[in-house]
Amino acid sequence: MTSNKVIRDKIEGYLAPIEESGEDFNKGNIVLEDYSLEINNNNLLKEFDYIFEPGRSYVIICLSAIQSNIRYIDNNVFVLNEGVKENIRMYRDISDEQVLNIGRQVGFSDDFIIKGSLGHSGKFISAGEYQGIAIARALLDSHMY
């Protein structure tokens, strides 16, 4: 996905290297200590501390209470033997319109959300679509719909 690369490149342009603190962190971790990020006069992160482990995927949703809005996205996304809409909803009490809105935010078409079939154990969808379902669930958890 080119949009992910554009976002990653933009964020990497704002990140400054962290000096060695002498602490014994696991090799390959990305450590942010007391990190703040401002883009276009918008304070997205303020005094943020976190250790990102290699091989894991993370979603950071920038709101006022940023640390409570970090979600871990596993590479092995659990899917139900249902359609895309039900896999995004995941038994939550939300309307079809809310599911459509959140699905659009992760780049899914309405047709895919409404009619999309995952097949047994998700064999009909791509790895990116798996991740899209997981990201949609994370957005729903953070009440950003």
Summary of the structure (lengths in Angstrom):
residues: 145
radius of gyration: 17.3
end to end distance: 22.4
largest distance: 53.4
contacts: 337
relative contact order: 0.13
helix: 39%
strand: 21%
